[in-house]
């Protein structure tokens, strides 16, 4: 059992906490349970090479490092952990999950997760919109923050430690696996469940989400066949 964080690294500014973690790994200056946070990221990344907008003091940008073999559906396990941490932190049950890596509130994204394997380590990058009051025009209709939801500012450092502890609890509870209980818990939180989604390279395919597979893939039933979606993006009508 890991007692997060074994080491807390707090940075004023960095290009990306995940990239910083990789540099420490290359130098042999990092170990399991390290939690890296930055008050400002200049080149934060999300899935599919998207930019994570992070101004000083507004967003929580953090990375947690595990020295483990590749974990099945680790992004989904992290989603459960972040959802629990935000619910506890805000004393609210207004959060849901959008497969595979987003935490939503009021159908808008409040947090995202980017998991990367580097050498023998798993790097869990997490970004949370905490005290943001406005967003760039291109994402203002699909992003929100704790500040906008609850009308007050929050302590990003306190939240980072809480998320680290929540990750520890989730990994321990599910024994570092996407077991049946983990699958049930994730499905209960997943906004995709039972919804019609569009997917494919140009979102040209459509079907109903019927479940989550053992490896964390999204199970979608179309008129002609069943699809297992393990990568890429899915679009839910009325959300994104």
HELIX and SHEET records of a PDB file:
HELIX    1   1 UNK A   17  UNK A   27  1                                  11    
HELIX    2   2 UNK A   47  UNK A   49  5                                   3    
HELIX    3   3 UNK A   74  UNK A   90  1                                  17    
HELIX    4   4 UNK A  146  UNK A  150  1                                   5    
HELIX    5   5 UNK A  156  UNK A  173  1                                  18    
HELIX    6   6 UNK A  180  UNK A  189  1                                  10    
SHEET    1   A 7 UNK A   7  UNK A  14  0                                        
SHEET    2   A 7 UNK A  34  UNK A  41  1                                        
SHEET    3   A 7 UNK A  59  UNK A  66 -1                                        
SHEET    4   A 7 UNK A 121  UNK A 129 -1                                        
SHEET    5   A 7 UNK A 108  UNK A 118 -1                                        
SHEET    6   A 7 UNK A 102  UNK A 105 -1                                        
SHEET    7   A 7 UNK A  95  UNK A  98 -1                                        
SHEET    1   B 2 UNK A  44  UNK A  45  0                                        
SHEET    2   B 2 UNK A  51  UNK A  52 -1                                        
SHEET    1   C 5 UNK A 226  UNK A 229  0                                        
SHEET    2   C 5 UNK A 218  UNK A 221 -1                                        
SHEET    3   C 5 UNK A 205  UNK A 212 -1                                        
SHEET    4   C 5 UNK A 196  UNK A 199 -1                                        
SHEET    5   C 5 UNK A 235  UNK A 236 -1                                        
END                                                                             
